[in-house]
Amino acid sequence: MIVLVLVGVLVLVVAGCVCVVWASRGGPRWVRAVATVTLAAGELARAAGRGGRSSGSSTGDD
């Protein structure tokens, strides 16, 4: 069951990436809307991955 959920998520991610590329080449309005949602979800995932760290702080872990 979990495999089906993961496959579904993978299909949605791939479809979102296809829409981003298609929209960059001037696709229809619905493709641009899906691309906008995909890019926003990516930004949210990136922000969540940072954890609560601010992007300007230096921790010396370089």
VENWOHU-V281839 format. One record per residue. N is the residue number from 1. RES is the residue in one letter. PHI is phi in radians with two decimals (NA if undefined). PSI is psi in radians with two decimals (* if undefined). OMEGA is omega in whole degrees, 0 to 359 (none if undefined). Layout:
BEGIN
N,RES,PHI,PSI,OMEGA ; N,RES,PHI,PSI,OMEGA
END
This chain:
BEGIN
1,M,NA,-0.77,181 ; 2,I,-1.14,-0.53,179 ; 3,V,-1.13,-0.69,179 ; 4,L,-1.12,-0.68,178 ; 5,V,-1.14,-0.77,180 ; 6,L,-1.14,-0.66,176 ; 7,V,-1.13,-0.70,178 ; 8,G,-1.08,-0.75,178 ; 9,V,-1.13,-0.72,179 ; 10,L,-1.08,-0.72,179 ; 11,V,-1.11,-0.73,179 ; 12,L,-1.13,-0.69,179 ; 13,V,-1.14,-0.80,180 ; 14,V,-1.11,-0.75,179 ; 15,A,-1.10,-0.67,177 ; 16,G,-1.12,-0.72,178 ; 17,C,-1.13,-0.69,178 ; 18,V,-1.09,-0.71,179 ; 19,C,-1.16,-0.62,178 ; 20,V,-1.10,-0.79,179 ; 21,V,-1.15,-0.77,181 ; 22,W,-1.10,-0.73,181 ; 23,A,-1.15,-0.58,179 ; 24,S,-1.18,-0.37,178 ; 25,R,-1.69,0.13,174 ; 26,G,1.60,0.79,180 ; 27,G,-1.29,-3.12,179 ; 28,P,-1.15,2.98,185 ; 29,R,-1.06,-0.70,182 ; 30,W,-1.17,-0.53,178 ; 31,V,-1.21,-0.70,178 ; 32,R,-1.14,-0.61,178 ; 33,A,-1.17,-0.77,179 ; 34,V,-1.12,-0.68,179 ; 35,A,-1.11,-0.71,178 ; 36,T,-1.10,-0.76,178 ; 37,V,-1.12,-0.72,180 ; 38,T,-1.11,-0.78,179 ; 39,L,-1.15,-0.65,177 ; 40,A,-1.15,-0.71,178 ; 41,A,-1.12,-0.65,177 ; 42,G,-1.13,-0.69,177 ; 43,E,-1.15,-0.69,177 ; 44,L,-1.12,-0.72,179 ; 45,A,-1.13,-0.69,178 ; 46,R,-1.13,-0.74,180 ; 47,A,-1.15,-0.66,179 ; 48,A,-1.21,-0.56,180 ; 49,G,-1.23,-0.42,179 ; 50,R,-1.24,-0.41,179 ; 51,G,1.44,-2.03,171 ; 52,G,-2.13,0.13,180 ; 53,R,-1.24,2.43,175 ; 54,S,-1.45,2.60,185 ; 55,S,-1.27,-0.31,183 ; 56,G,-1.64,-0.12,183 ; 57,S,-1.42,2.55,179 ; 58,S,-1.97,2.15,181 ; 59,T,-1.83,-0.14,181 ; 60,G,1.40,0.27,180 ; 61,D,-1.53,0.11,184 ; 62,D,-1.11,*,none
END
